[in-house]
């Protein structure tokens, strides 16, 4: 049984809280189990951790990373489970 999108968003947001203030400008949306992360993070390590945390949430079938690193142009990567 697939999880509803609202519960996946809540679980991903909760997971991102472990990164503290570094993830405060990262937004989460979900469509058909695919999480999209948008917004801005202070460094690449925070972005990588955010993606890894999102991938571990039950019901997530893939992660689209659209997070910009502060002070850098947006780079797009597609990651999936």
Backbone as ProteinMPNN parsed JSONL, in Angstrom:
{"seq_chain_A": "XXXXXXXXXXXXXXXXXXXXXXXXXXXXXXXXXXXXXXXXXXXXXXXXXXXXXXXXXXXXXXXXXXXXXXXXXXXXXXXXX", "coords_chain_A": {"N_chain_A": [[0.834, -1.177, 0.0], [0.648, 2.139, -0.928], [2.042, 5.058, 0.556], [0.5, 8.114, 1.651], [1.025, 11.34, 0.162], [1.266, 13.55, 1.886], [2.059, 12.448, 4.343], [4.553, 11.422, 3.681], [5.938, 13.795, 3.006], [5.906, 15.022, 5.555], [7.484, 13.184, 7.018], [9.945, 13.34, 5.642], [10.571, 16.05, 6.049], [10.825, 15.981, 8.825], [13.063, 14.287, 9.048], [14.97, 15.929, 7.846], [15.233, 17.856, 9.769], [17.219, 16.958, 11.44], [19.501, 18.012, 10.444], [19.569, 20.512, 11.368], [19.847, 24.083, 11.397], [21.03, 24.225, 8.935], [19.378, 23.086, 7.026], [17.126, 24.631, 6.867], [16.191, 26.2, 4.745], [15.47, 24.427, 2.809], [13.04, 23.021, 0.836], [10.318, 20.684, 0.593], [8.58, 18.519, -1.563], [6.209, 16.114, -2.814], [5.346, 13.811, -5.314], [3.647, 11.095, -6.42], [5.326, 9.412, -4.89], [7.854, 10.341, -5.462], [10.238, 12.432, -4.239], [10.835, 15.884, -4.279], [13.378, 18.094, -3.732], [13.878, 21.43, -3.032], [15.062, 24.841, -3.004], [17.591, 26.317, -0.939], [20.857, 25.544, 0.267], [23.632, 25.692, 2.567], [25.998, 24.392, 1.75], [27.559, 21.81, -0.277], [27.753, 19.368, 1.085], [25.623, 19.428, 2.912], [23.514, 19.325, 1.107], [23.928, 16.786, -0.054], [23.546, 15.183, 2.228], [20.861, 15.798, 2.788], [19.56, 14.687, 0.568], [20.246, 11.975, 0.937], [18.973, 11.463, 3.403], [16.282, 11.857, 2.668], [15.962, 9.784, 0.83], [15.855, 7.584, 2.476], [13.39, 7.517, 3.675], [10.351, 5.852, 4.287], [8.303, 4.815, 1.619], [9.288, 6.539, -0.269], [10.17, 6.735, -3.6], [12.009, 7.846, -5.23], [14.336, 10.608, -5.588], [14.468, 13.966, -6.435], [16.882, 16.321, -6.791], [16.916, 19.598, -6.486], [18.151, 21.578, -5.154], [19.849, 24.544, -4.518], [23.223, 25.484, -3.997], [24.31, 27.792, -1.65], [25.452, 30.815, -2.957], [26.206, 29.711, -5.366], [25.445, 28.642, -8.736], [22.409, 26.947, -9.638], [22.5, 23.429, -9.765], [21.426, 20.459, -11.259], [20.535, 17.27, -10.232], [19.55, 13.923, -10.67], [18.385, 11.45, -8.631], [17.686, 8.152, -7.688], [16.044, 5.487, -5.927]], "CA_chain_A": [[0.0, 0.0, 0.0], [1.436, 3.363, -1.04], [1.805, 6.079, 1.582], [0.023, 9.364, 1.063], [2.088, 12.318, -0.042], [1.406, 14.409, 3.05], [2.837, 11.766, 5.382], [5.937, 11.35, 3.206], [6.498, 15.137, 3.194], [6.125, 15.216, 6.991], [8.611, 12.356, 7.445], [11.175, 13.902, 5.069], [10.852, 17.287, 6.785], [11.309, 15.583, 10.145], [14.426, 13.788, 8.86], [15.845, 17.069, 7.553], [15.449, 18.596, 11.013], [18.466, 16.501, 12.061], [20.577, 18.857, 9.919], [19.476, 21.798, 12.045], [19.648, 25.309, 10.617], [21.559, 24.055, 7.574], [18.333, 22.655, 6.087], [15.912, 25.432, 7.062], [15.725, 26.763, 3.478], [15.197, 23.334, 1.882], [11.612, 22.705, 0.779], [10.029, 19.307, 0.209], [7.291, 18.185, -2.157], [6.16, 14.712, -3.23], [4.353, 13.403, -6.295], [3.765, 9.666, -6.732], [6.453, 8.828, -4.175], [9.112, 11.0, -5.816], [10.481, 13.64, -3.447], [11.602, 16.953, -4.899], [13.968, 19.017, -2.776], [14.172, 22.717, -3.651], [15.51, 25.856, -2.059], [19.019, 26.606, -0.87], [21.607, 25.01, 1.405], [24.91, 26.401, 2.661], [27.128, 23.691, 1.144], [27.259, 20.565, -0.966], [27.586, 18.285, 2.05], [24.248, 19.504, 3.402], [22.647, 18.851, 0.025], [24.088, 15.324, -0.139], [22.891, 14.595, 3.399], [19.414, 15.954, 2.626], [19.13, 13.667, -0.401], [20.372, 10.662, 1.578], [17.912, 11.34, 4.403], [15.01, 11.707, 1.963], [15.919, 8.446, 0.213], [15.621, 6.565, 3.512], [12.017, 7.59, 4.193], [9.447, 4.84, 3.745], [7.385, 5.291, 0.598], [9.996, 7.34, -1.268], [10.621, 5.91, -4.734], [13.095, 8.564, -5.88], [14.567, 11.962, -5.091], [14.959, 14.979, -7.382], [17.622, 17.332, -6.052], [16.928, 20.914, -7.13], [18.628, 22.509, -4.125], [21.002, 25.358, -4.907], [24.203, 25.764, -2.955], [24.422, 29.235, -1.448], [26.552, 31.436, -3.662], [26.502, 28.99, -6.595], [24.301, 28.428, -9.625], [21.689, 25.692, -9.449], [22.861, 22.267, -10.55], [20.338, 19.509, -11.122], [20.891, 15.868, -10.302], [18.426, 13.014, -10.454], [18.77, 10.269, -7.888], [16.53, 7.308, -7.377], [16.344, 4.316, -5.114]], "C_chain_A": [[0.887, 1.251, 0.0], [1.061, 4.347, 0.071], [1.289, 7.341, 0.913], [1.146, 10.4, 1.079], [2.325, 13.196, 1.173], [2.255, 13.742, 4.136], [4.294, 11.615, 4.97], [6.616, 12.706, 3.397], [6.831, 15.356, 4.671], [7.338, 14.424, 7.474], [9.935, 12.872, 6.887], [11.544, 15.184, 5.811], [11.395, 16.984, 8.183], [12.75, 15.083, 10.058], [15.4, 14.939, 8.621], [16.123, 17.916, 8.797], [16.74, 18.178, 11.705], [19.661, 17.308, 11.57], [20.563, 20.247, 10.538], [19.249, 22.948, 11.079], [20.129, 25.169, 9.181], [20.475, 23.698, 6.565], [17.078, 23.525, 6.148], [15.358, 26.011, 5.767], [15.518, 25.7, 2.398], [13.716, 22.994, 1.975], [11.412, 21.311, 0.192], [8.66, 19.225, -0.44], [7.368, 16.74, -2.637], [5.049, 14.529, -4.246], [4.63, 11.945, -6.636], [5.008, 9.033, -6.115], [7.802, 9.443, -4.489], [9.211, 12.324, -5.058], [11.262, 14.63, -4.299], [12.061, 17.9, -3.798], [14.335, 20.289, -3.533], [14.663, 23.679, -2.579], [17.016, 26.014, -2.102], [19.617, 25.995, 0.387], [22.991, 25.649, 1.404], [26.079, 25.725, 1.956], [26.677, 22.372, 0.523], [27.036, 19.393, -0.027], [26.164, 18.267, 2.608], [23.281, 18.981, 2.348], [22.725, 17.338, -0.084], [23.395, 14.627, 1.038], [21.369, 14.68, 3.281], [18.864, 14.904, 1.666], [19.159, 12.286, 0.24], [19.275, 10.436, 2.616], [16.557, 11.122, 3.738], [14.873, 10.311, 1.371], [15.556, 7.364, 1.218], [14.181, 6.543, 4.043], [11.142, 6.552, 3.497], [8.482, 5.47, 2.745], [8.034, 6.121, -0.483], [10.527, 6.413, -2.359], [11.759, 6.566, -5.501], [13.207, 9.951, -5.304], [15.102, 12.819, -6.232], [15.608, 16.078, -6.557], [17.681, 18.608, -6.879], [17.384, 21.987, -6.156], [19.864, 23.234, -4.642], [21.935, 25.514, -3.719], [24.36, 27.275, -2.855], [25.66, 29.776, -2.16], [26.936, 30.759, -4.967], [25.247, 28.896, -7.458], [23.689, 27.069, -9.341], [22.268, 24.616, -10.335], [21.824, 21.209, -10.243], [20.892, 18.105, -11.213], [19.64, 15.056, -10.04], [18.96, 11.781, -9.733], [17.53, 9.437, -7.649], [17.0, 6.119, -6.578], [16.636, 3.134, -5.993]], "O_chain_A": [[1.773, 1.388, 0.843], [-0.101, 4.444, 0.464], [1.599, 7.61, -0.247], [2.073, 10.341, 1.886], [3.467, 13.551, 1.464], [3.075, 14.4, 4.775], [5.183, 11.675, 5.819], [7.741, 12.77, 3.892], [7.922, 15.824, 4.997], [8.137, 14.938, 8.256], [10.948, 12.845, 7.587], [12.707, 15.381, 6.165], [12.312, 17.652, 8.66], [13.572, 15.423, 10.91], [16.52, 14.927, 9.131], [17.137, 18.612, 8.863], [17.303, 18.953, 12.477], [20.718, 17.295, 12.2], [21.442, 21.064, 10.263], [18.552, 22.808, 10.074], [19.688, 25.911, 8.303], [20.627, 23.973, 5.375], [16.066, 23.183, 5.536], [14.161, 26.291, 5.692], [15.403, 26.025, 1.216], [13.201, 22.714, 3.057], [12.225, 20.827, -0.596], [7.691, 19.79, 0.067], [8.457, 16.204, -2.842], [3.941, 15.032, -4.062], [5.723, 11.603, -7.089], [5.669, 8.211, -6.75], [8.797, 9.104, -3.849], [8.375, 13.213, -5.219], [12.232, 14.262, -4.961], [11.255, 18.435, -3.037], [15.02, 20.235, -4.554], [14.672, 23.353, -1.392], [17.643, 25.866, -3.151], [18.972, 25.934, 1.434], [23.47, 26.096, 0.362], [27.05, 26.391, 1.598], [25.57, 21.892, 0.766], [26.218, 18.517, -0.31], [25.571, 17.199, 2.759], [22.332, 18.268, 2.673], [21.695, 16.673, -0.196], [22.736, 13.603, 0.858], [20.666, 13.734, 3.638], [17.821, 14.304, 1.926], [18.209, 11.514, 0.105], [18.712, 9.344, 2.7], [15.77, 10.293, 4.194], [13.793, 9.721, 1.407], [15.003, 6.331, 0.84], [13.81, 5.634, 4.784], [11.19, 6.396, 2.277], [7.914, 6.532, 3.001], [7.414, 6.389, -1.512], [11.233, 5.443, -2.084], [12.404, 5.923, -6.329], [12.303, 10.426, -4.617], [16.061, 12.448, -6.907], [14.954, 16.696, -5.717], [18.417, 18.682, -7.863], [17.048, 23.162, -6.309], [20.804, 22.613, -5.138], [21.492, 25.658, -2.579], [24.524, 27.955, -3.868], [26.766, 29.264, -1.99], [27.893, 31.179, -5.617], [24.129, 29.053, -6.967], [24.363, 26.156, -8.864], [22.506, 24.845, -11.521], [21.389, 21.071, -9.1], [21.626, 17.775, -12.144], [18.773, 15.467, -9.269], [19.903, 11.146, -10.206], [16.444, 9.975, -7.43], [18.185, 5.785, -6.552], [16.914, 2.045, -5.491]]}, "name": "protein", "num_of_chains": 1, "seq": "XXXXXXXXXXXXXXXXXXXXXXXXXXXXXXXXXXXXXXXXXXXXXXXXXXXXXXXXXXXXXXXXXXXXXXXXXXXXXXXXX"}
